[in-house]
Amino acid sequence: MFTISQETAGQPEAVGLIAQLDKYQNALYPAASAHTLDLSQLGDESLIFLMIRHETGRAVGCGSIVLYPDYGEIKRVFILAEYRRRGLGDKLLMALEHAAVGKGVSILRLETGVEQPSAVTLYQRNGYHFCSPFPPYQADPLSHFMEKKIQ
């Protein structure tokens, strides 16, 4: 049994999950293609941060949306390796989309890396399609840009 709830990005468990995500991605991409963002520096008015917890209370995954005037950007989606392939990524995306609609967002965008085919598959399975780079990004041969209209 797992629960997904809105929490804060600066709490120790969130920081720990994001550090693991950074370690994983830093092994895949050069620094110039690392499009990280310190979520703890964003205020509640510009960030949706969700955490997945196992019934034991352990934080096993997280994801966020940075809110911009015209869209939301999905950032920092991560599930611990031992909890993958249980549908948690799909559930997390559904929860993020629901929270975004509640904030008046109608378009979600994201950047993910070409060395993460499982992430691309997750997003495609959930209705995201490839698009052009969006601000603040520039074209990067190691990046995929995707978006989805939500209601």
N, C-alpha and C positions, 0 to 999 in steps of 0.2 A: 504494500500500500504506500502510495506517494501522495504528497500534497504540494500544490503550487500556491505561493502567496507573494504579495507585494512586500518587499523588505527594503533595506537600505544597502547601497553599494559599498559603503565604507565600513561595514561591520567585518570583524575578523574572518568569519567563514566565507564571505563574499570575496574578500581580498585574497584569501587562500586559493579559492577556485580560480580566480582570474590569474593569479600567479602561475598556476598549473597550466592554464590555457596559454599564457605568454611563453612559458618554457617549451611547450609543444610547438607553437607556431614559430618561435625563434629558431628551432631546429630545421624548419622547412623553408624559411624565407630569409633573404638578406635584409638588413636593417632598412634599406631604402623602400622595401615593399611591406614593411610592418606598419599597418595603419591602426595602431592602438590608440586608446583614449582612456584617460584616468576618470572613470565614472564618478569617483568619490568627490571630484571637484565640481560636479554639476548639482544644481539645486533641484529640489523636488518638483518644481514647476517645469523643468525641462527634461525630466528623466522618469521612465517607468523601469523599475528593476524588480524582476521576479526570481524567486529561489524555489528550487525543487527540493523537498525534504523526504527522506525515507521515514517510515513510521517510527523508527527509533529516534528521530529528530536530526539525524545526520544530514547535512547539506550535501546533495549529490549532483546538483546542476544549477545553472543560472542563465539568465538572458535579460537583455534590456532593449529599450527603445529610447533613443535620443529624439526629443521633440523639436522640430523646426517649424517655422510658420506654414510651410506648404506640404510637409511630409514628415514621416517618422523614419529614423534609421535604426534598423536592428543591429545591435552590437553585442559582443561578448557572450554569444551563445555557446555553452559548454556543458557537457555531461561527463562525469567521471567514467573512465574506460570500463570499469566493472559493472556499470549500470546502463551501458548502451545496449541497443537492440531490444529494448523493452517498450518502445513507442513513446519514450519520454520526450524526445525531440519534437515529435508531432504535437504532443499535449502542450509542451512549452510554447510552441509557435501559436497554437490556438489560443492559449491564455494571453500571450502578448498581443495578438490581433484584437482580442476582445477588449483588453485594457486600452489599446490605442483608439478603438472606436469610441470608447467612453470618454476619451479626451478630444474627440472631434477629428481624428486623423482619418484620411480617406486613401492615402497612398503610403505604403511601406517600401523602403529601399534598403539594400544591403550591399556590402562588399565582402567577398570571400575569396579564398585563394585557390589557384588551379591545382595545388597539391592536396586539396581536401575534397576528393570526389564524393565522399559520403555526405558532406555538408551540402554540396550542390544537389545531390539526389534528394536529400531531405527537403530542401527549398522547392525544387521542382515538383516533388510529390504533393506539396502543399500549395501549389498554384503560382509560384514565383517564376518569372521568366527573365531572360537576359535583357539588359538594357545598356544604354551608354553610361559612361562615368558621369557622376553627378557631383556637385560641389560638396566638399572641398577636394575631391579626388581628380586626378589626371589619369589618362590611359596608362595602364601598367600591364605588361605581358604576363605577370604572375597573378593578376586579379580578374575575378568575374564580378560583374555588377548585375544586380537583379532587382526586380520590383514586383509589387502586387497591389492591385486596387482592392480595398476592403470596404465594407459597409457596416 
